Amino acid sequence: MNLKDYGIEVGKSANFIVLDAHSEFEAICERAAVLASVRKGAFLYQKKPMTIVQANSFLKQ
């Protein structure tokens, strides 16, 4: 890309997203969900972890 001052280092602007995928290929094929978005080092968006609520007693073992 030949960009000056590109990369993640102290003192540089941090603009990136975190995708819910194991690889770049999976992210594209599965249209991975965005877990977080960071702009200029601050979170713009951060998805809360999913919680599972047990609604029925038949799920207990």
All heavy atoms as TSV, in Angstrom:
chain	resi	resn	atom	element	x	y	z
A	1	MET	N	N	0.813	-1.175	0.000
A	1	MET	CA	C	0.000	0.000	0.000
A	1	MET	C	C	0.871	1.258	0.000
A	1	MET	O	O	0.364	2.322	-0.291
A	1	MET	CB	C	-0.947	0.003	1.197
A	1	MET	CG	C	-1.999	-1.074	1.069
A	1	MET	SD	S	-3.242	-1.298	2.370
A	1	MET	CE	C	-3.122	0.012	3.451
A	2	ASN	N	N	2.119	1.125	0.362
A	2	ASN	CA	C	3.061	2.242	0.345
A	2	ASN	C	C	2.570	3.460	1.118
A	2	ASN	O	O	2.631	4.588	0.643
A	2	ASN	CB	C	3.405	2.639	-1.094
A	2	ASN	CG	C	4.183	1.554	-1.791
A	2	ASN	OD1	O	4.973	0.864	-1.156
A	2	ASN	ND2	N	3.959	1.390	-3.070
A	3	LEU	N	N	2.044	3.237	2.310
A	3	LEU	CA	C	1.569	4.330	3.152
A	3	LEU	C	C	2.634	4.693	4.171
A	3	LEU	O	O	3.218	3.820	4.819
A	3	LEU	CB	C	0.287	3.923	3.886
A	3	LEU	CG	C	-0.905	3.583	3.011
A	3	LEU	CD1	C	-2.051	3.065	3.865
A	3	LEU	CD2	C	-1.367	4.804	2.233
A	4	LYS	N	N	2.892	5.977	4.348
A	4	LYS	CA	C	3.833	6.424	5.371
A	4	LYS	C	C	3.144	6.355	6.722
A	4	LYS	O	O	1.940	6.567	6.834
A	4	LYS	CB	C	4.280	7.857	5.096
A	4	LYS	CG	C	5.184	7.986	3.895
A	4	LYS	CD	C	5.673	9.409	3.758
A	4	LYS	CE	C	6.617	9.496	2.576
A	4	LYS	NZ	N	7.226	10.819	2.453
A	5	ASP	N	N	3.943	6.080	7.734
A	5	ASP	CA	C	3.429	6.015	9.108
A	5	ASP	C	C	2.271	5.029	9.233
A	5	ASP	O	O	1.277	5.301	9.903
A	5	ASP	CB	C	2.997	7.402	9.593
A	5	ASP	CG	C	4.157	8.377	9.637
A	5	ASP	OD1	O	5.288	7.927	9.930
A	5	ASP	OD2	O	3.936	9.568	9.369
A	6	TYR	N	N	2.386	3.885	8.582
A	6	TYR	CA	C	1.324	2.885	8.629
A	6	TYR	C	C	1.738	1.760	9.566
A	6	TYR	O	O	2.873	1.322	9.575
A	6	TYR	CB	C	1.059	2.324	7.228
A	6	TYR	CG	C	-0.048	1.306	7.192
A	6	TYR	CD1	C	-1.374	1.693	7.230
A	6	TYR	CD2	C	0.242	-0.053	7.144
A	6	TYR	CE1	C	-2.393	0.773	7.206
A	6	TYR	CE2	C	-0.775	-0.986	7.121
A	6	TYR	CZ	C	-2.087	-0.569	7.154
A	6	TYR	OH	O	-3.094	-1.489	7.141
A	7	GLY	N	N	0.831	1.307	10.382
A	7	GLY	CA	C	1.094	0.195	11.289
A	7	GLY	C	C	0.628	0.545	12.691
A	7	GLY	O	O	0.216	1.666	12.964
A	8	ILE	N	N	0.703	-0.426	13.572
A	8	ILE	CA	C	0.273	-0.218	14.946
A	8	ILE	C	C	1.516	-0.009	15.807
A	8	ILE	O	O	2.318	-0.914	15.989
A	8	ILE	CB	C	-0.566	-1.403	15.463
A	8	ILE	CG1	C	-1.838	-1.543	14.626
A	8	ILE	CG2	C	-0.896	-1.225	16.939
A	8	ILE	CD1	C	-2.693	-2.716	14.986
A	9	GLU	N	N	1.679	1.203	16.280
A	9	GLU	CA	C	2.787	1.577	17.158
A	9	GLU	C	C	2.328	2.701	18.062
A	9	GLU	O	O	1.364	3.415	17.758
A	9	GLU	CB	C	3.994	2.052	16.335
A	9	GLU	CG	C	4.666	0.984	15.510
A	9	GLU	CD	C	5.846	1.531	14.706
A	9	GLU	OE1	O	6.295	2.653	15.001
A	9	GLU	OE2	O	6.290	0.838	13.788
A	10	VAL	N	N	3.021	2.879	19.174
A	10	VAL	CA	C	2.721	3.967	20.094
A	10	VAL	C	C	2.861	5.304	19.368
A	10	VAL	O	O	3.810	5.518	18.622
A	10	VAL	CB	C	3.682	3.919	21.310
A	10	VAL	CG1	C	3.459	5.128	22.209
A	10	VAL	CG2	C	3.483	2.629	22.097
A	11	GLY	N	N	1.869	6.165	19.546
A	11	GLY	CA	C	1.905	7.496	18.957
A	11	GLY	C	C	1.231	7.604	17.602
A	11	GLY	O	O	1.050	8.699	17.085
A	12	LYS	N	N	0.840	6.482	17.015
A	12	LYS	CA	C	0.142	6.516	15.718
A	12	LYS	C	C	-1.357	6.392	15.948
A	12	LYS	O	O	-1.805	5.819	16.936
A	12	LYS	CB	C	0.623	5.371	14.827
A	12	LYS	CG	C	2.066	5.525	14.404
A	12	LYS	CD	C	2.438	4.438	13.438
A	12	LYS	CE	C	3.869	4.613	12.964
A	12	LYS	NZ	N	4.252	3.559	12.046
A	13	SER	N	N	-2.120	6.935	15.023
A	13	SER	CA	C	-3.574	6.790	15.091
A	13	SER	C	C	-3.942	5.334	14.911
A	13	SER	O	O	-3.419	4.663	14.024
A	13	SER	CB	C	-4.250	7.609	13.989
A	13	SER	OG	O	-4.030	8.969	14.186
A	14	ALA	N	N	-4.826	4.854	15.774
A	14	ALA	CA	C	-5.272	3.463	15.680
A	14	ALA	C	C	-6.691	3.453	15.118
A	14	ALA	O	O	-7.645	3.797	15.799
A	14	ALA	CB	C	-5.224	2.792	17.048
A	15	ASN	N	N	-6.822	3.083	13.865
A	15	ASN	CA	C	-8.115	2.969	13.210
A	15	ASN	C	C	-8.231	1.552	12.673
A	15	ASN	O	O	-7.509	1.174	11.753
A	15	ASN	CB	C	-8.238	3.957	12.053
A	15	ASN	CG	C	-8.118	5.397	12.501
A	15	ASN	OD1	O	-8.644	5.774	13.532
A	15	ASN	ND2	N	-7.416	6.189	11.729
A	16	PHE	N	N	-9.120	0.749	13.284
A	16	PHE	CA	C	-9.279	-0.636	12.834
A	16	PHE	C	C	-10.599	-1.197	13.340
A	16	PHE	O	O	-11.245	-0.601	14.204
A	16	PHE	CB	C	-8.110	-1.508	13.318
A	16	PHE	CG	C	-7.965	-1.590	14.814
A	16	PHE	CD1	C	-8.591	-2.587	15.530
A	16	PHE	CD2	C	-7.200	-0.656	15.496
A	16	PHE	CE1	C	-8.460	-2.660	16.911
A	16	PHE	CE2	C	-7.051	-0.716	16.869
A	16	PHE	CZ	C	-7.692	-1.729	17.583
A	17	ILE	N	N	-10.989	-2.339	12.780
A	17	ILE	CA	C	-12.158	-3.067	13.261
A	17	ILE	C	C	-11.718	-4.474	13.649
A	17	ILE	O	O	-10.729	-4.996	13.132
A	17	ILE	CB	C	-13.296	-3.127	12.223
A	17	ILE	CG1	C	-12.842	-3.811	10.937
A	17	ILE	CG2	C	-13.867	-1.743	11.955
A	17	ILE	CD1	C	-13.973	-4.079	9.960
A	18	VAL	N	N	-12.458	-5.077	14.560
A	18	VAL	CA	C	-12.223	-6.451	14.981
A	18	VAL	C	C	-13.411	-7.263	14.493
A	18	VAL	O	O	-14.563	-6.934	14.801
A	18	VAL	CB	C	-12.096	-6.556	16.519
A	18	VAL	CG1	C	-11.882	-8.009	16.934
A	18	VAL	CG2	C	-10.969	-5.671	17.019
A	19	LEU	N	N	-13.126	-8.300	13.696
A	19	LEU	CA	C	-14.187	-9.138	13.128
A	19	LEU	C	C	-14.262	-10.469	13.852
A	19	LEU	O	O	-13.246	-10.989	14.335
A	19	LEU	CB	C	-13.924	-9.381	11.640
A	19	LEU	CG	C	-13.886	-8.129	10.770
A	19	LEU	CD1	C	-13.499	-8.493	9.348
A	19	LEU	CD2	C	-15.211	-7.401	10.799
A	20	ASP	N	N	-15.441	-11.049	13.900
A	20	ASP	CA	C	-15.666	-12.344	14.542
A	20	ASP	C	C	-15.378	-13.458	13.534
A	20	ASP	O	O	-16.286	-14.047	12.954
A	20	ASP	CB	C	-17.108	-12.432	15.044
A	20	ASP	CG	C	-17.364	-13.670	15.887
A	20	ASP	OD1	O	-16.392	-14.332	16.277
A	20	ASP	OD2	O	-18.550	-13.954	16.159
A	21	ALA	N	N	-14.090	-13.729	13.310
A	21	ALA	CA	C	-13.676	-14.746	12.348
A	21	ALA	C	C	-12.280	-15.238	12.704
A	21	ALA	O	O	-11.509	-14.528	13.351
A	21	ALA	CB	C	-13.673	-14.179	10.935
A	22	HIS	N	N	-11.965	-16.454	12.264
A	22	HIS	CA	C	-10.661	-17.047	12.542
A	22	HIS	C	C	-9.619	-16.669	11.491
A	22	HIS	O	O	-8.426	-16.804	11.747
A	22	HIS	CB	C	-10.774	-18.571	12.635
A	22	HIS	CG	C	-11.601	-19.022	13.809
A	22	HIS	ND1	N	-11.164	-18.933	15.103
A	22	HIS	CD2	C	-12.844	-19.538	13.872
A	22	HIS	CE1	C	-12.095	-19.390	15.918
A	22	HIS	NE2	N	-13.131	-19.752	15.194
A	23	SER	N	N	-10.065	-16.236	10.326
A	23	SER	CA	C	-9.128	-15.897	9.257
A	23	SER	C	C	-9.758	-14.858	8.340
A	23	SER	O	O	-10.971	-14.611	8.395
A	23	SER	CB	C	-8.777	-17.147	8.434
A	23	SER	OG	O	-9.909	-17.581	7.703
A	24	GLU	N	N	-8.922	-14.272	7.488
A	24	GLU	CA	C	-9.427	-13.308	6.516
A	24	GLU	C	C	-10.419	-13.973	5.572
A	24	GLU	O	O	-11.451	-13.399	5.227
A	24	GLU	CB	C	-8.277	-12.710	5.692
A	24	GLU	CG	C	-7.272	-11.938	6.512
A	24	GLU	CD	C	-6.121	-12.796	7.024
A	24	GLU	OE1	O	-6.227	-14.053	7.067
A	24	GLU	OE2	O	-5.095	-12.208	7.397
A	25	PHE	N	N	-10.120	-15.194	5.170
A	25	PHE	CA	C	-10.994	-15.943	4.259
A	25	PHE	C	C	-12.368	-16.158	4.890
A	25	PHE	O	O	-13.399	-15.918	4.265
A	25	PHE	CB	C	-10.341	-17.279	3.895
A	25	PHE	CG	C	-11.150	-18.103	2.937
A	25	PHE	CD1	C	-11.168	-17.800	1.586
A	25	PHE	CD2	C	-11.898	-19.180	3.383
A	25	PHE	CE1	C	-11.917	-18.559	0.695
A	25	PHE	CE2	C	-12.648	-19.940	2.501
A	25	PHE	CZ	C	-12.656	-19.628	1.160
A	26	GLU	N	N	-12.376	-16.596	6.151
A	26	GLU	CA	C	-13.644	-16.823	6.846
A	26	GLU	C	C	-14.416	-15.516	7.012
A	26	GLU	O	O	-15.635	-15.481	6.858
A	26	GLU	CB	C	-13.390	-17.443	8.220
A	26	GLU	CG	C	-14.661	-17.746	8.980
A	26	GLU	CD	C	-14.400	-18.336	10.352
A	26	GLU	OE1	O	-13.468	-19.135	10.504
A	26	GLU	OE2	O	-15.150	-17.979	11.268
A	27	ALA	N	N	-13.722	-14.439	7.303
A	27	ALA	CA	C	-14.381	-13.139	7.484
A	27	ALA	C	C	-15.123	-12.721	6.224
A	27	ALA	O	O	-16.239	-12.210	6.287
A	27	ALA	CB	C	-13.345	-12.089	7.871
A	28	ILE	N	N	-14.507	-12.949	5.068
A	28	ILE	CA	C	-15.131	-12.571	3.799
A	28	ILE	C	C	-16.265	-13.519	3.443
A	28	ILE	O	O	-17.373	-13.085	3.108
A	28	ILE	CB	C	-14.081	-12.535	2.668
A	28	ILE	CG1	C	-13.087	-11.399	2.938
A	28	ILE	CG2	C	-14.751	-12.370	1.306
A	28	ILE	CD1	C	-11.856	-11.440	2.078
A	29	CYS	N	N	-16.001	-14.819	3.527
A	29	CYS	CA	C	-17.020	-15.813	3.133
A	29	CYS	C	C	-18.255	-15.775	4.024
A	29	CYS	O	O	-19.375	-15.927	3.546
A	29	CYS	CB	C	-16.418	-17.213	3.161
A	29	CYS	SG	S	-15.231	-17.510	1.851
A	30	GLU	N	N	-18.040	-15.594	5.323
A	30	GLU	CA	C	-19.148	-15.641	6.279
A	30	GLU	C	C	-19.747	-14.273	6.573
A	30	GLU	O	O	-20.692	-14.165	7.358
A	30	GLU	CB	C	-18.678	-16.279	7.590
A	30	GLU	CG	C	-18.148	-17.688	7.445
A	30	GLU	CD	C	-19.224	-18.670	7.032
A	30	GLU	OE1	O	-20.391	-18.494	7.440
A	30	GLU	OE2	O	-18.895	-19.616	6.295
A	31	ARG	N	N	-19.163	-13.207	5.969
A	31	ARG	CA	C	-19.599	-11.841	6.278
A	31	ARG	C	C	-19.620	-11.651	7.790
A	31	ARG	O	O	-20.657	-11.383	8.405
A	31	ARG	CB	C	-20.946	-11.536	5.667
A	31	ARG	CG	C	-20.917	-11.525	4.168
A	31	ARG	CD	C	-22.225	-11.100	3.605
A	31	ARG	NE	N	-22.172	-11.103	2.152
A	31	ARG	CZ	C	-23.119	-10.643	1.387
A	31	ARG	NH1	N	-24.207	-10.135	1.916
A	31	ARG	NH2	N	-23.002	-10.682	0.085
A	32	ALA	N	N	-18.453	-11.802	8.380
A	32	ALA	CA	C	-18.293	-11.806	9.831
A	32	ALA	C	C	-18.829	-10.536	10.482
A	32	ALA	O	O	-18.737	-9.442	9.934
A	32	ALA	CB	C	-16.819	-11.980	10.180
A	33	ALA	N	N	-19.365	-10.718	11.669
A	33	ALA	CA	C	-19.892	-9.591	12.449
A	33	ALA	C	C	-18.741	-8.751	12.986
A	33	ALA	O	O	-17.659	-9.262	13.271
A	33	ALA	CB	C	-20.726	-10.125	13.613
A	34	VAL	N	N	-18.991	-7.471	13.138
A	34	VAL	CA	C	-18.003	-6.561	13.722
A	34	VAL	C	C	-18.139	-6.634	15.237
A	34	VAL	O	O	-19.218	-6.417	15.787
A	34	VAL	CB	C	-18.221	-5.109	13.232
A	34	VAL	CG1	C	-17.247	-4.168	13.926
A	34	VAL	CG2	C	-18.069	-5.035	11.726
A	35	LEU	N	N	-17.031	-6.957	15.915
A	35	LEU	CA	C	-17.028	-7.039	17.374
A	35	LEU	C	C	-16.611	-5.715	18.011
A	35	LEU	O	O	-17.044	-5.396	19.114
A	35	LEU	CB	C	-16.080	-8.144	17.846
A	35	LEU	CG	C	-16.432	-9.558	17.395
A	35	LEU	CD1	C	-15.401	-10.544	17.916
A	35	LEU	CD2	C	-17.823	-9.941	17.865
A	36	ALA	N	N	-15.763	-4.959	17.308
A	36	ALA	CA	C	-15.320	-3.671	17.839
A	36	ALA	C	C	-14.822	-2.803	16.698
A	36	ALA	O	O	-14.341	-3.302	15.687
A	36	ALA	CB	C	-14.216	-3.867	18.869
A	37	SER	N	N	-14.943	-1.497	16.898
A	37	SER	CA	C	-14.427	-0.515	15.949
A	37	SER	C	C	-13.663	0.540	16.738
A	37	SER	O	O	-14.179	1.079	17.716
A	37	SER	CB	C	-15.586	0.129	15.184
A	37	SER	OG	O	-15.103	1.141	14.334
A	38	VAL	N	N	-12.418	0.811	16.310
A	38	VAL	CA	C	-11.566	1.773	17.002
A	38	VAL	C	C	-11.158	2.855	16.012
A	38	VAL	O	O	-10.755	2.564	14.891
A	38	VAL	CB	C	-10.311	1.080	17.580
A	38	VAL	CG1	C	-9.368	2.085	18.214
A	38	VAL	CG2	C	-10.709	-0.001	18.573
A	39	ARG	N	N	-11.274	4.111	16.440
A	39	ARG	CA	C	-10.866	5.248	15.602
A	39	ARG	C	C	-10.049	6.200	16.455
A	39	ARG	O	O	-10.485	6.615	17.525
A	39	ARG	CB	C	-12.082	5.959	15.021
A	39	ARG	CG	C	-11.704	7.094	14.093
A	39	ARG	CD	C	-12.946	7.671	13.437
A	39	ARG	NE	N	-12.568	8.751	12.585
A	39	ARG	CZ	C	-12.511	8.665	11.255
A	39	ARG	NH1	N	-12.811	7.545	10.656
A	39	ARG	NH2	N	-12.153	9.696	10.546
A	40	LYS	N	N	-8.874	6.498	15.964
A	40	LYS	CA	C	-7.928	7.374	16.670
A	40	LYS	C	C	-7.693	6.889	18.096
A	40	LYS	O	O	-7.613	7.668	19.036
A	40	LYS	CB	C	-8.394	8.819	16.651
A	40	LYS	CG	C	-8.404	9.402	15.248
A	40	LYS	CD	C	-8.717	10.874	15.251
A	40	LYS	CE	C	-8.698	11.388	13.819
A	40	LYS	NZ	N	-9.019	12.803	13.738
A	41	GLY	N	N	-7.635	5.575	18.258
A	41	GLY	CA	C	-7.311	4.977	19.546
A	41	GLY	C	C	-8.445	4.862	20.537
A	41	GLY	O	O	-8.249	4.388	21.642
A	42	ALA	N	N	-9.657	5.260	20.156
A	42	ALA	CA	C	-10.806	5.191	21.058
A	42	ALA	C	C	-11.875	4.292	20.454
A	42	ALA	O	O	-12.102	4.302	19.244
A	42	ALA	CB	C	-11.371	6.582	21.303
A	43	PHE	N	N	-12.541	3.513	21.303
A	43	PHE	CA	C	-13.612	2.645	20.826
A	43	PHE	C	C	-14.803	3.472	20.369
A	43	PHE	O	O	-15.301	4.317	21.098
A	43	PHE	CB	C	-14.078	1.691	21.926
A	43	PHE	CG	C	-13.165	0.514	22.126
A	43	PHE	CD1	C	-12.208	0.525	23.114
A	43	PHE	CD2	C	-13.273	-0.599	21.316
A	43	PHE	CE1	C	-11.370	-0.548	23.308
A	43	PHE	CE2	C	-12.443	-1.683	21.491
A	43	PHE	CZ	C	-11.482	-1.658	22.492
A	44	LEU	N	N	-15.248	3.215	19.138
A	44	LEU	CA	C	-16.498	3.788	18.644
A	44	LEU	C	C	-17.643	2.829	18.920
A	44	LEU	O	O	-18.774	3.232	19.161
A	44	LEU	CB	C	-16.418	4.039	17.139
A	44	LEU	CG	C	-15.477	5.121	16.661
A	44	LEU	CD1	C	-15.485	5.179	15.147
A	44	LEU	CD2	C	-15.863	6.461	17.233
A	45	TYR	N	N	-17.317	1.544	18.847
A	45	TYR	CA	C	-18.324	0.491	18.995
A	45	TYR	C	C	-17.650	-0.712	19.620
A	45	TYR	O	O	-16.526	-1.053	19.259
A	45	TYR	CB	C	-18.891	0.120	17.622
A	45	TYR	CG	C	-19.756	-1.114	17.620
A	45	TYR	CD1	C	-21.083	-1.049	18.003
A	45	TYR	CD2	C	-19.249	-2.340	17.225
A	45	TYR	CE1	C	-21.885	-2.180	18.005
A	45	TYR	CE2	C	-20.048	-3.478	17.218
A	45	TYR	CZ	C	-21.360	-3.389	17.603
A	45	TYR	OH	O	-22.146	-4.504	17.608
A	46	GLN	N	N	-18.322	-1.347	20.575
A	46	GLN	CA	C	-17.806	-2.563	21.176
A	46	GLN	C	C	-18.994	-3.441	21.526
A	46	GLN	O	O	-19.854	-3.051	22.320
A	46	GLN	CB	C	-16.994	-2.219	22.425
A	46	GLN	CG	C	-16.158	-3.327	22.929
A	46	GLN	CD	C	-15.215	-2.854	24.041
A	46	GLN	OE1	O	-15.348	-1.755	24.568
A	46	GLN	NE2	N	-14.271	-3.682	24.379
A	47	LYS	N	N	-19.059	-4.605	20.900
A	47	LYS	CA	C	-20.175	-5.521	21.114
A	47	LYS	C	C	-19.989	-6.253	22.436
A	47	LYS	O	O	-18.902	-6.736	22.743
A	47	LYS	CB	C	-20.243	-6.532	19.967
A	47	LYS	CG	C	-21.452	-7.429	20.014
A	47	LYS	CD	C	-21.517	-8.300	18.784
A	47	LYS	CE	C	-22.745	-9.179	18.791
A	47	LYS	NZ	N	-22.818	-10.005	17.590
A	48	LYS	N	N	-21.057	-6.336	23.202
A	48	LYS	CA	C	-21.007	-7.063	24.464
A	48	LYS	C	C	-20.983	-8.566	24.186
A	48	LYS	O	O	-21.635	-9.027	23.239
A	48	LYS	CB	C	-22.227	-6.736	25.327
A	48	LYS	CG	C	-22.233	-5.325	25.857
A	48	LYS	CD	C	-23.413	-5.118	26.764
A	48	LYS	CE	C	-23.430	-3.708	27.312
A	48	LYS	NZ	N	-24.567	-3.489	28.206
A	49	PRO	N	N	-20.265	-9.336	25.015
A	49	PRO	CA	C	-20.261	-10.788	24.835
A	49	PRO	C	C	-21.671	-11.355	25.017
A	49	PRO	O	O	-22.466	-10.836	25.815
A	49	PRO	CB	C	-19.343	-11.301	25.934
A	49	PRO	CG	C	-18.545	-10.123	26.358
A	49	PRO	CD	C	-19.388	-8.919	26.086
A	50	MET	N	N	-21.970	-12.395	24.260
A	50	MET	CA	C	-23.274	-13.027	24.332
A	50	MET	C	C	-23.408	-13.779	25.652
A	50	MET	O	O	-22.454	-14.419	26.107
A	50	MET	CB	C	-23.469	-14.022	23.188
A	50	MET	CG	C	-24.839	-14.642	23.180
A	50	MET	SD	S	-25.169	-15.978	21.996
A	50	MET	CE	C	-23.979	-15.810	20.752
A	51	THR	N	N	-24.564	-13.692	26.269
A	51	THR	CA	C	-24.838	-14.475	27.467
A	51	THR	C	C	-25.968	-15.432	27.176
A	51	THR	O	O	-26.893	-15.120	26.412
A	51	THR	CB	C	-25.221	-13.570	28.654
A	51	THR	OG1	O	-26.356	-12.798	28.296
A	51	THR	CG2	C	-24.085	-12.641	29.033
A	52	ILE	N	N	-25.898	-16.583	27.774
A	52	ILE	CA	C	-26.930	-17.605	27.582
A	52	ILE	C	C	-27.759	-17.673	28.846
A	52	ILE	O	O	-27.225	-17.831	29.948
A	52	ILE	CB	C	-26.301	-18.973	27.262
A	52	ILE	CG1	C	-25.502	-18.875	25.961
A	52	ILE	CG2	C	-27.372	-20.058	27.185
A	52	ILE	CD1	C	-24.695	-20.104	25.628
A	53	VAL	N	N	-29.063	-17.543	28.670
A	53	VAL	CA	C	-29.982	-17.599	29.795
A	53	VAL	C	C	-30.769	-18.888	29.681
A	53	VAL	O	O	-31.372	-19.168	28.645
A	53	VAL	CB	C	-30.940	-16.384	29.784
A	53	VAL	CG1	C	-31.941	-16.469	30.919
A	53	VAL	CG2	C	-30.148	-15.096	29.835
A	54	GLN	N	N	-30.744	-19.665	30.752
A	54	GLN	CA	C	-31.480	-20.929	30.739
A	54	GLN	C	C	-32.944	-20.642	31.050
A	54	GLN	O	O	-33.282	-20.169	32.137
A	54	GLN	CB	C	-30.892	-21.880	31.775
A	54	GLN	CG	C	-31.506	-23.249	31.725
A	54	GLN	CD	C	-30.807	-24.207	32.661
A	54	GLN	OE1	O	-29.777	-23.889	33.222
A	54	GLN	NE2	N	-31.379	-25.372	32.835
A	55	ALA	N	N	-33.802	-20.926	30.092
A	55	ALA	CA	C	-35.199	-20.581	30.237
A	55	ALA	C	C	-36.044	-21.752	30.726
A	55	ALA	O	O	-37.082	-21.557	31.347
A	55	ALA	CB	C	-35.753	-20.085	28.911
A	56	ASN	N	N	-35.632	-22.982	30.446
A	56	ASN	CA	C	-36.450	-24.147	30.785
A	56	ASN	C	C	-35.650	-25.145	31.617
A	56	ASN	O	O	-34.460	-25.343	31.396
A	56	ASN	CB	C	-36.946	-24.837	29.514
A	56	ASN	CG	C	-37.860	-23.943	28.722
A	56	ASN	OD1	O	-38.791	-23.368	29.260
A	56	ASN	ND2	N	-37.564	-23.782	27.445
A	57	SER	N	N	-36.336	-25.810	32.522
A	57	SER	CA	C	-35.664	-26.776	33.388
A	57	SER	C	C	-35.225	-28.031	32.613
A	57	SER	O	O	-34.336	-28.727	33.044
A	57	SER	CB	C	-36.570	-27.171	34.549
A	57	SER	OG	O	-37.751	-27.770	34.057
A	58	PHE	N	N	-35.823	-28.315	31.456
A	58	PHE	CA	C	-35.457	-29.514	30.707
A	58	PHE	C	C	-34.059	-29.415	30.123
A	58	PHE	O	O	-33.482	-30.412	29.702
A	58	PHE	CB	C	-36.485	-29.851	29.615
A	58	PHE	CG	C	-36.485	-28.884	28.450
A	58	PHE	CD1	C	-35.626	-29.089	27.387
A	58	PHE	CD2	C	-37.346	-27.819	28.414
A	58	PHE	CE1	C	-35.616	-28.202	26.301
A	58	PHE	CE2	C	-37.362	-26.942	27.349
A	58	PHE	CZ	C	-36.486	-27.131	26.289
A	59	LEU	N	N	-33.484	-28.219	30.126
A	59	LEU	CA	C	-32.131	-28.063	29.630
A	59	LEU	C	C	-31.089	-28.483	30.667
A	59	LEU	O	O	-29.924	-28.676	30.349
A	59	LEU	CB	C	-31.868	-26.604	29.212
A	59	LEU	CG	C	-32.719	-26.096	28.055
A	59	LEU	CD1	C	-32.464	-24.615	27.836
A	59	LEU	CD2	C	-32.392	-26.869	26.781
A	60	LYS	N	N	-31.500	-28.615	31.917
A	60	LYS	CA	C	-30.594	-29.049	32.970
A	60	LYS	C	C	-30.329	-30.546	32.828
A	60	LYS	O	O	-31.188	-31.313	32.433
A	60	LYS	CB	C	-31.187	-28.787	34.356
A	60	LYS	CG	C	-31.306	-27.314	34.680
A	60	LYS	CD	C	-31.859	-27.126	36.065
A	60	LYS	CE	C	-32.011	-25.658	36.400
A	60	LYS	NZ	N	-32.584	-25.456	37.719
A	61	GLN	N	N	-29.107	-30.917	33.194
A	61	GLN	CA	C	-28.783	-32.353	33.120
A	61	GLN	C	C	-28.489	-32.887	34.493
A	61	GLN	O	O	-28.018	-32.294	35.350
A	61	GLN	CB	C	-27.581	-32.577	32.229
A	61	GLN	CG	C	-27.914	-32.259	30.807
A	61	GLN	CD	C	-26.765	-32.614	29.879
A	61	GLN	OE1	O	-25.782	-33.246	30.262
A	61	GLN	NE2	N	-26.861	-32.214	28.630
